[in-house]
């Protein structure tokens, strides 16, 4: 590059211009010293072990249904297993992939909430979930000034499969094909059968410790916000049970009518045909909590395109 100083400038202006140019080159050089230099990053893979809990229309606490952690029912929590892969993209920021499996449950009989207890519905549903997330850590386990512990938070997006079931005559029956809220019946053209695959948005955090043999032990908890209100097969209104007998065979009609409304009929003020069976204004959520993570820590070198000052000693 050729630097030209116009001759029309005064000697003082030319000197100032040359000095400013040389200062700019010097400053640029200082910032370029650490540009795209190799840094130590890490990746981990391992397992999660904890519990799952359902937050939706069925079961829950004795209050009215509430989102997030406020409606957890310990009686229906179930074991959850998972696989986790984590890789730093840049220092303290990692991409994370999780694969989880569990069984969600809810049971109105376990709550003292007047409406829920009288409604008397229950369900179970397997959950198989795959998520991709971004994880932000306060400290690092590798590189300069590394620590052996760190809190972290994460969030992302994923997809999951569910299949709500209820017990009928001693057997577990899939509820989605029955249309327990009138889905698929011509009398309710606005009620279509829901998909058993939905999107979830995990949000959570935890705490991790690096042991001296490269294993990382952690504890975390996260809530999954979802795009469906049918994990428990309950969302909107009771259908007219007579319609089942117009379109189903006798056995299937009896099954659908029974599993749609399990109240005993003693409180018509609480349960009525075409009245609220659930709350369609809030989608279902679920929790993977108390998750113990066991991962193996591997370090590797990679060039990261970041600009750092030459005097920045924190090469993290």
C-alpha positions as CSV (number, residue, x, y, z in Angstrom):
1,X,0.0,0.0,0.0
2,X,1.4,3.5,-0.9
3,X,0.7,6.4,1.3
4,X,0.7,9.8,-0.5
5,X,0.9,13.1,1.4
6,X,-0.5,16.0,-0.8
7,X,2.2,18.6,-1.3
8,X,-0.4,21.4,-0.9
9,X,-0.5,20.7,2.8
10,X,1.8,22.6,5.2
11,X,4.8,20.9,6.7
12,X,3.0,20.7,10.1
13,X,-0.1,19.2,8.5
14,X,2.0,16.6,6.6
15,X,3.8,15.7,9.9
16,X,0.5,15.3,11.7
17,X,-0.9,13.2,8.9
18,X,2.1,10.9,8.7
19,X,2.1,10.5,12.5
20,X,-1.6,9.7,12.6
21,X,-1.1,7.1,9.8
22,X,1.8,5.5,11.6
23,X,-0.2,5.4,14.8
24,X,-3.1,3.8,13.1
25,X,-0.8,1.1,11.6
26,X,0.7,0.5,15.1
27,X,-2.7,0.1,16.7
28,X,-4.0,-2.1,13.9
29,X,-0.9,-4.3,14.4
30,X,-1.5,-4.6,18.1
31,X,-5.0,-5.9,17.5
32,X,-3.9,-8.3,14.7
33,X,-1.4,-10.1,16.8
34,X,-4.1,-12.4,18.4
35,X,-6.4,-12.5,15.4
36,X,-7.4,-16.0,14.5
37,X,-4.9,-17.5,16.9
38,X,-5.5,-21.1,18.1
39,X,-7.4,-21.3,21.4
40,X,-8.1,-24.3,23.6
41,X,-11.8,-25.3,23.3
42,X,-13.6,-28.3,24.8
43,X,-16.2,-30.9,23.9
44,X,-18.1,-33.3,26.2
45,X,-20.4,-36.2,25.8
46,X,-22.2,-38.3,28.3
47,X,-25.5,-39.1,30.0
48,X,-28.2,-37.4,32.0
49,X,-30.2,-39.0,34.8
50,X,-33.1,-37.3,36.6
51,X,-36.9,-37.0,36.6
52,X,-39.7,-35.6,34.5
53,X,-42.8,-33.9,35.6
54,X,-45.9,-32.7,33.6
55,X,-47.4,-29.3,33.8
56,X,-50.8,-29.2,32.0
57,X,-54.5,-29.5,32.4
58,X,-54.5,-32.8,34.3
59,X,-53.4,-33.4,37.9
60,X,-51.0,-30.8,39.4
61,X,-51.2,-28.8,42.6
62,X,-54.4,-28.1,44.6
63,X,-54.6,-24.5,43.1
64,X,-55.8,-23.7,39.6
65,X,-53.5,-24.7,36.8
66,X,-50.4,-22.6,36.7
67,X,-47.4,-22.6,34.3
68,X,-43.7,-23.3,34.8
69,X,-42.7,-24.9,38.1
70,X,-45.7,-23.8,40.2
71,X,-47.9,-26.8,39.2
72,X,-45.5,-29.7,39.8
73,X,-47.1,-32.8,41.3
74,X,-44.3,-34.9,43.0
75,X,-46.6,-38.0,43.0
76,X,-46.4,-38.4,39.2
77,X,-42.8,-37.5,38.6
78,X,-41.0,-40.3,36.6
79,X,-37.4,-41.2,35.8
80,X,-35.8,-39.5,32.8
81,X,-32.8,-40.6,30.9
82,X,-30.8,-38.6,28.3
83,X,-27.7,-38.3,26.2
84,X,-25.8,-35.0,26.0
85,X,-23.2,-33.7,23.6
86,X,-21.6,-30.3,24.2
87,X,-19.0,-28.4,22.2
88,X,-17.6,-24.9,22.7
89,X,-18.0,-22.7,19.7
90,X,-16.1,-19.8,21.2
91,X,-14.9,-19.5,24.8
92,X,-17.7,-19.8,27.3
93,X,-20.3,-20.4,24.6
94,X,-21.2,-23.9,23.5
95,X,-23.5,-25.7,21.2
96,X,-25.4,-28.5,23.0
97,X,-27.4,-31.5,21.7
98,X,-29.7,-33.5,24.0
99,X,-31.7,-36.6,23.5
100,X,-34.2,-37.5,26.3
101,X,-36.7,-40.2,27.0
102,X,-39.2,-40.4,29.8
103,X,-42.9,-41.0,30.7
104,X,-45.1,-38.1,31.7
105,X,-48.2,-38.7,33.9
106,X,-51.1,-36.7,35.3
107,X,-53.9,-37.8,37.5
108,X,-56.9,-35.6,38.7
109,X,-57.5,-38.0,41.6
110,X,-54.3,-36.9,43.2
111,X,-55.3,-33.3,43.6
112,X,-57.7,-31.6,46.0
113,X,-58.7,-29.0,43.5
114,X,-62.4,-29.3,43.3
115,X,-62.9,-29.2,39.5
116,X,-59.9,-31.3,38.7
117,X,-60.7,-34.0,41.3
118,X,-64.3,-34.3,40.1
119,X,-63.3,-34.3,36.4
120,X,-61.3,-37.5,37.3
121,X,-59.2,-37.8,34.1
122,X,-55.8,-39.3,34.0
123,X,-53.1,-40.1,31.4
124,X,-49.6,-41.3,30.7
125,X,-47.5,-40.4,27.7
126,X,-44.1,-41.4,26.6
127,X,-41.8,-38.5,25.6
128,X,-38.9,-38.8,23.2
129,X,-37.2,-35.4,22.7
130,X,-34.3,-34.1,20.6
131,X,-33.1,-30.6,21.2
132,X,-30.3,-28.2,20.0
133,X,-29.3,-25.5,22.4
134,X,-26.8,-22.7,23.1
135,X,-25.2,-22.9,26.5
136,X,-23.5,-19.9,28.2
137,X,-21.0,-20.7,31.0
138,X,-19.7,-18.2,33.6
139,X,-16.2,-19.9,33.6
140,X,-14.2,-22.3,31.5
141,X,-12.7,-25.7,32.1
142,X,-9.9,-25.1,29.5
143,X,-7.6,-22.5,28.3
144,X,-6.0,-19.7,30.4
145,X,-7.2,-19.1,34.0
146,X,-9.4,-22.2,33.8
147,X,-11.6,-23.2,36.7
148,X,-13.0,-26.5,37.9
149,X,-16.6,-25.3,38.5
150,X,-19.1,-23.1,36.7
151,X,-22.8,-22.2,36.7
152,X,-24.4,-22.1,33.3
153,X,-27.7,-21.3,31.5
154,X,-29.0,-22.6,28.2
155,X,-31.9,-22.3,25.8
156,X,-32.9,-23.6,22.4
157,X,-35.4,-25.5,20.3
158,X,-36.3,-29.1,19.7
159,X,-38.9,-31.6,18.7
160,X,-40.6,-34.3,20.7
161,X,-42.9,-37.3,20.2
162,X,-45.8,-38.0,22.6
163,X,-48.7,-40.4,22.7
164,X,-51.3,-39.9,25.5
165,X,-52.9,-43.0,26.9
166,X,-55.5,-43.8,29.5
167,X,-56.4,-47.1,31.3
168,X,-59.6,-48.8,30.1
169,X,-60.7,-52.2,31.4
170,X,-57.2,-52.9,32.7
171,X,-55.4,-52.0,29.4
172,X,-53.7,-48.8,28.3
173,X,-55.5,-47.3,25.3
174,X,-54.2,-44.6,22.8
175,X,-56.4,-41.6,23.2
176,X,-55.6,-39.6,20.0
177,X,-57.4,-41.9,17.6
178,X,-60.5,-41.8,19.8
179,X,-61.0,-38.0,19.5
180,X,-62.0,-37.6,23.1
181,X,-62.9,-33.9,22.5
182,X,-64.8,-34.7,19.3
183,X,-61.8,-34.4,17.0
184,X,-62.5,-35.8,13.6
185,X,-66.3,-36.0,14.1
186,X,-68.3,-34.3,11.3
187,X,-70.4,-32.5,14.0
188,X,-67.2,-30.6,15.0
189,X,-65.6,-29.6,11.8
190,X,-63.3,-27.1,13.7
191,X,-61.8,-29.9,15.9
192,X,-59.1,-31.7,14.0
193,X,-57.0,-34.5,15.4
194,X,-53.8,-33.2,16.8
195,X,-50.3,-34.3,15.8
196,X,-48.2,-36.4,18.1
197,X,-45.1,-34.6,17.2
198,X,-44.6,-31.0,18.5
199,X,-41.9,-28.4,19.0
200,X,-40.5,-27.5,22.4
201,X,-38.4,-24.6,23.7
202,X,-36.1,-25.7,26.6
203,X,-34.9,-23.1,29.0
204,X,-32.8,-23.9,32.0
205,X,-29.5,-23.9,33.8
206,X,-27.3,-25.7,36.2
207,X,-23.9,-26.1,37.8
208,X,-20.9,-28.2,36.7
209,X,-17.7,-29.5,38.3
210,X,-14.6,-30.8,36.5
211,X,-13.0,-33.7,38.3
212,X,-9.3,-34.5,38.0
213,X,-9.8,-37.5,35.7
214,X,-11.6,-35.5,33.0
215,X,-15.1,-36.3,34.0
216,X,-17.6,-33.5,34.6
217,X,-20.4,-33.9,37.1
218,X,-23.3,-31.5,37.0
219,X,-26.8,-30.7,38.2
220,X,-29.4,-29.0,36.1
221,X,-33.1,-28.3,35.7
222,X,-35.0,-27.0,32.7
223,X,-38.6,-26.4,31.6
224,X,-39.9,-27.2,28.2
225,X,-42.4,-24.8,26.7
226,X,-44.3,-26.5,23.9
227,X,-46.5,-25.8,20.8
228,X,-49.2,-28.3,21.8
229,X,-51.9,-28.4,24.5
230,X,-52.6,-32.2,24.0
231,X,-49.8,-34.0,25.8
232,X,-52.5,-35.0,28.2
233,X,-55.2,-35.3,25.5
234,X,-57.1,-32.4,27.3
235,X,-57.5,-28.9,25.9
236,X,-61.0,-27.6,25.1
237,X,-64.6,-28.9,25.6
238,X,-66.6,-32.0,26.3
239,X,-68.2,-33.4,23.2
240,X,-71.7,-34.8,22.9
241,X,-71.1,-38.6,23.6
242,X,-74.1,-39.5,21.3
243,X,-72.1,-38.5,18.3
244,X,-69.6,-41.3,18.9
245,X,-72.3,-43.9,18.4
246,X,-73.2,-42.4,15.0
247,X,-69.8,-42.9,13.6
248,X,-67.9,-45.5,15.6
249,X,-68.6,-49.2,16.1
250,X,-70.2,-50.0,19.5
251,X,-67.0,-51.0,21.4
252,X,-65.0,-48.0,20.2
253,X,-67.9,-45.6,20.8
254,X,-68.3,-46.9,24.4
255,X,-64.5,-46.5,24.9
256,X,-64.4,-43.0,23.5
257,X,-67.5,-41.8,25.5
258,X,-66.1,-43.3,28.8
259,X,-62.6,-41.9,28.4
260,X,-63.9,-38.5,27.3
261,X,-65.9,-37.9,30.5
262,X,-65.1,-39.9,33.7
263,X,-67.0,-37.7,36.1
264,X,-69.7,-39.5,38.0
265,X,-72.5,-37.1,37.1
266,X,-73.2,-35.9,40.6
267,X,-72.0,-32.3,40.0
268,X,-73.6,-31.1,36.7
269,X,-72.5,-27.6,37.7
270,X,-68.9,-28.6,37.2
271,X,-69.0,-30.9,34.1
272,X,-71.4,-30.3,31.2
273,X,-71.6,-31.3,27.6
274,X,-70.0,-28.6,25.3
275,X,-68.5,-26.9,28.4
276,X,-64.8,-26.6,29.4
277,X,-62.9,-29.8,29.7
278,X,-59.5,-28.0,29.8
279,X,-57.9,-24.6,29.3
280,X,-57.0,-24.0,25.7
281,X,-55.3,-20.6,26.5
282,X,-52.2,-22.3,27.9
283,X,-50.1,-24.9,26.1
284,X,-48.7,-27.8,28.0
285,X,-45.2,-27.7,29.5
286,X,-43.0,-30.3,31.1
287,X,-39.9,-30.4,33.2
288,X,-36.7,-32.4,33.2
289,X,-35.4,-31.7,36.7
290,X,-32.9,-33.0,39.2
291,X,-30.8,-34.0,36.2
292,X,-27.4,-35.3,37.1
293,X,-25.1,-35.0,34.2
294,X,-22.0,-37.2,33.7
295,X,-19.8,-36.2,30.8
296,X,-16.3,-36.8,29.6
297,X,-14.2,-33.7,28.9
298,X,-12.0,-33.4,25.9
299,X,-9.8,-30.4,24.9
300,X,-8.8,-29.5,21.4
301,X,-7.2,-26.5,19.6
302,X,-9.0,-24.4,17.1
303,X,-8.6,-21.0,15.4
304,X,-11.3,-18.6,16.5
305,X,-11.8,-15.5,14.5
306,X,-11.8,-12.9,17.2
307,X,-9.8,-9.7,17.4
308,X,-8.0,-9.2,20.7
309,X,-5.6,-6.5,21.9
310,X,-2.0,-7.5,22.2
311,X,-1.9,-6.5,25.8
312,X,-5.0,-8.6,26.6
313,X,-3.5,-11.4,28.7
314,X,-6.8,-13.3,29.1
315,X,-6.3,-15.7,26.2
316,X,-9.5,-17.5,26.8
